[in-house]
């Protein structure tokens, strides 16, 4: 627990740092600043209140105060002065709060100094230790096997295949149907009215149980099957739900694959021979694997960096991260035509349960951001303001922002670019490029 104090003719600030990433500031404004705030409050109130015998804003201050009472004037003065004093104190002491302060006010009277105490959460101090020598993560490279190339070539044959209508047999595995699928839960259709579409009878591509239910059907048949949607189903509110799917088969087609020879390369416009075609897709696979390897490596490095630090993550930051996640979730649900409240009904959860489920992930995310912030400071990572401006323009495109929104956007973009820079530097360190 430490304390410090600064003072000048305008303001007196005493700072005491407390456990739990808390800072307590005692701020005192001189009597002259109090009187100035009272006079400004009277002018503002005089412009808002109608007093018989005077035009708006023209009544003398004593009459305004007599009509409204000292308590109203005092409240207006405090409301105008307090944010100014708090902001000045933060700037003076170079304190960056991460939440709203708890404020205790002292007495407020004309001709007397005015003081208040503000307790606010700040970023915790983080020790990275000997990260330059100890932050090391082994890299793993994906091998492009002949089997993987075979799979890609077979997928290519599927894409270039012809679909031929059949009328003398029922549905078989691998067929591509023209069908209408209607999903219902508790008898109610899910989503908009369904239209005819292509459906491949493949267990790997359809929800469990649906492909098997189609086998043996004939063109013109209608069949309803109950299935359980997988836990990774696209619509989060339906994951694990039991639903009924009505299948109407309009047409059965079988897939005719092109031959596996040099003609396939010419058909795909990638080489003249099958070997050249395979080499082309082997190179494509290597490019994709390199990007995925890099992403996995960065993820492993960031986890190692995060695990290096032991800190008590401020609850206000955890709550803010969960709030951001829920806002993003609400937007995604809204785009799918579902409100958050409806999602909670479907899933049988309360908002408190959803917040609880997301808490540990939020703690880890905040912890990583704090570790990256510490690394950016330790490594002296600088952000090009031109990059900040470009990103701001991209994010603000089509939006009208007021001055406060622009300031918040600037801080957010600057912080995000700093974290990205720190992440890149962490990867360099982990590889030994120190």
Number of C-alpha atoms within 10 A of each C-alpha: 8 9 12 11 13 13 13 8 7 13 18 18 23 17 21 15 18 14 10 15 18 19 21 19 25 20 25 20 21 17 17 15 18 22 17 13 22 23 15 18 23 25 17 15 21 23 15 11 15 15 16 8 8 11 12 14 18 14 20 12 18 10 13 22 19 10 12 14 12 13 10 14 22 20 14 18 23 18 13 15 20 19 11 11 20 20 11 16 23 14 11 14 15 9 16 12 16 15 15 11 17 11 16 11 14 13 9 17 14 15 12 15 18 22 20 18 20 18 20 20 24 19 18 16 12 15 15 18 11 9 15 15 11 13 21 18 18 9 14 10 11 12 11 13 10 11 9 14 20 14 11 16 20 15 12 16 19 15 13 16 15 14 16 12 14 14 11 8 11 15 23 19 15 16 22 22 24 19 23 19 20 18 20 16 14 9 9 10 15 14 12 8 10 13 10 13 13 14 19 20 21 18 14 9 11 13 14 15 14 21 20 15 17 24 15 12 18 19 19 11 15 16 13 16 15 16 18 16 18 14 12 10 13 10 14 14 18 20 16 15 15 15 20 18 20 17 20 22 22 16 18 26 20 19 17 13 15 17 10 12 12 15 15 21 20 14 13 14 10 16 18 15 15 18 12 14 21 19 15 15 18 19 13 13 18 14 12 12 16 15 11 14 16 16 12 14 19 20 14 17 25 24 14 17 25 20 13 18 16 12 15 14 17 20 14 14 20 21 15 15 19 22 14 13 15 17 13 12 15 17 15 15 18 12 10 11 10 16 15 18 12 12 18 15 11 14 14 10 12 13 12 9 12 13 16 13 12 16 16 13 14 22 20 16 17 20 23 22 19 21 27 24 23 19 24 20 13 12 12 10 16 13 13 11 11 9 13 20 14 12 17 18 12 10 12 14 9 8 8 9 11 8 9 9 12 14 12 11 18 17 13 14 19 20 16 15 18 21 22 14 18 26 24 14 19 27 22 17 19 25 15 14 10 10
